[in-house]
Amino acid sequence: MTRTRIFFLTLLAMIAFASNSLLCRLALKHTSIDAASFTAIRMTAGALVLWLIVRIRGGTYSAAGNWPSAIALFAYAATFSYAYASLPTATGALLLFGAVQATMIGYGLWNGERLRTGQSAGLVCAFSGLAGLLIPGVSAPPLLGSVLMLCAGAAWGVYSLRGKGVGDPTCVTAGNFLRAAPLAVALSVVALPWHSLDNSGYWYAIASGALSSGVGYAIWYTALPGLKATSAATVQLSVPIIAAVGGIIFLGEAITLRLLLASTAILGGIALVIIDRQPVK
């Protein structure tokens, strides 16, 4: 692929990933859909679209994926939805991204990776920003929503770690979505006493699953072979920023000084860590 094509595919993928936050917040704030129903519709739509993409490409999905990864995917999707019942778009995306990276970096450290001085400083900076964001105060995000989003990020981090080197990533993702979708439907059945659904919320969930998740992952995995590992990691720093801009434009959300400072510390710190992840010998 040409560099121009790689650039536009990567940009589209980042916009799609950020749109998941925007669509979920839009649905749970401005429609009457409940979080469990949103999750079930999103996962089912994502599974169907990924199944269709794999079929068109002539791949096989039935043997791809596994239940532990599917459970991690379901845990991410469910806690993500419930978190956005109370969190603003930008805050949720920032907490999610920070937790994902913290999980993956922590796994590397647990398995013997050593960070250089600059990377260690970046890690301290990122965790300081996260602590500053969550310290109680007038502009602090809701505690329950924050904890749920951190759990969502941890689950996605586990899912990402389990997905390294497992073959065709699109087929594997399709297989995991097909396994996770029934779990999401079961959650919606358990949550029937709180069930609420309307037309707009339904279509937001469809868009989140089919476009932002299904098509978004397919585009990302198409662009990924053309990116260096470091570039693939650093480009994802744009997702919380794109989500924040979307929240301002489409939801009228304000960016507080606390969020701005925390974003700078968290994203800047993570950038320092992942720019050069080669372990010190």
C-alpha positions, 0 to 999 in steps of 0.5 A, spaced: 500 500 500 502 507 498 503 511 504 497 515 502 492 509 503 495 507 509 494 514 512 487 515 510 485 508 512 489 509 519 485 516 520 478 512 518 480 507 523 481 512 529 475 516 527 471 509 527 474 507 534 473 514 537 465 514 534 464 508 539 465 513 545 461 518 541 455 514 539 454 510 546 454 517 550 449 520 545 445 514 545 445 513 553 444 521 554 439 523 549 435 516 548 431 512 553 435 506 551 438 502 557 446 500 557 444 492 556 440 493 550 445 497 547 451 492 548 447 487 546 445 490 539 452 493 538 455 486 539 450 483 535 451 488 529 458 487 530 458 480 529 454 480 523 458 485 519 465 482 521 462 475 519 460 478 512 467 481 511 470 474 513 465 471 508 466 476 502 474 475 503 473 468 503 476 466 510 474 462 515 471 464 522 468 458 525 475 456 528 477 463 529 477 466 536 476 463 543 472 463 549 477 467 554 478 472 549 470 473 547 469 473 555 474 479 555 471 482 549 464 482 552 466 485 559 469 491 555 463 492 551 458 491 557 462 496 562 464 501 557 456 502 556 454 502 563 460 507 564 457 512 559 451 512 562 454 517 567 461 519 564 462 525 558 465 522 552 472 525 552 473 523 560 470 516 558 475 515 552 481 518 556 480 513 562 479 507 557 485 509 553 489 510 559 487 503 562 488 499 556 495 502 555 496 501 563 494 494 562 499 492 556 505 496 559 504 493 566 503 486 563 510 487 559 513 489 566 511 483 569 514 479 564 521 482 565 521 488 560 525 494 563 523 501 562 528 507 560 529 513 564 524 517 560 519 511 559 519 511 567 518 518 567 512 518 562 509 512 566 509 517 573 506 522 569 501 518 566 499 515 573 499 522 576 494 525 570 490 519 572 490 521 579 489 528 578 483 527 574 479 522 579 481 526 585 474 528 588 472 535 587 467 539 583 469 537 576 471 530 578 467 525 573 462 520 577 466 515 581 462 509 579 462 511 571 470 512 572 471 505 575 467 501 570 471 505 564 477 503 568 475 496 568 473 496 561 480 499 559 483 493 563 478 488 559 480 491 552 487 490 554 487 483 556 483 482 550 489 485 546 494 482 549 491 475 548 490 477 540 497 478 539 500 473 534 494 469 533 493 469 526 488 473 521 486 478 526 479 480 522 477 472 522 479 472 530 475 478 531 469 475 528 470 469 532 470 472 538 464 477 536 460 471 535 462 468 541 461 475 545 454 476 542 450 471 546 453 473 552 451 480 551 444 478 549 444 474 556 446 480 559 440 484 556 435 478 558 438 479 566 437 486 565 429 486 563 427 489 569 430 496 567 429 494 559 428 501 555 429 501 547 427 507 542 428 507 535 434 512 535 438 508 541 437 502 537 440 505 530 446 508 534 447 501 537 447 498 530 452 504 528 456 503 533 457 495 532 456 495 525 460 501 523 465 503 529 466 496 531 466 491 525 468 496 519 473 500 524 476 493 526 477 491 519 480 497 516 485 498 522 487 491 521 488 492 513 492 498 515 496 495 520 501 491 516 503 498 513 505 501 520 511 500 524 509 497 531 511 504 534 507 508 529 501 503 531 501 505 538 502 512 538 497 513 533 492 511 537 493 517 542 489 521 537 482 517 539 481 520 546 482 527 542 477 525 536 472 523 541 473 529 545 472 534 539 466 529 537 463 531 544 464 538 543 461 538 536 455 533 537 453 533 544 455 540 547 460 538 552 465 542 555 472 541 556 474 543 563 481 545 566 482 539 570 480 534 564 485 538 559 491 538 564 489 530 565 489 529 558 496 532 557 499 528 562 496 522 561 497 522 553 504 525 554 506 520 559 503 514 555 507 517 548 513 517 552 513 510 554 510 507 547 515 511 543 521 506 544 518 500 548 524 496 546 526 493 553 533 495 556 538 489 556 
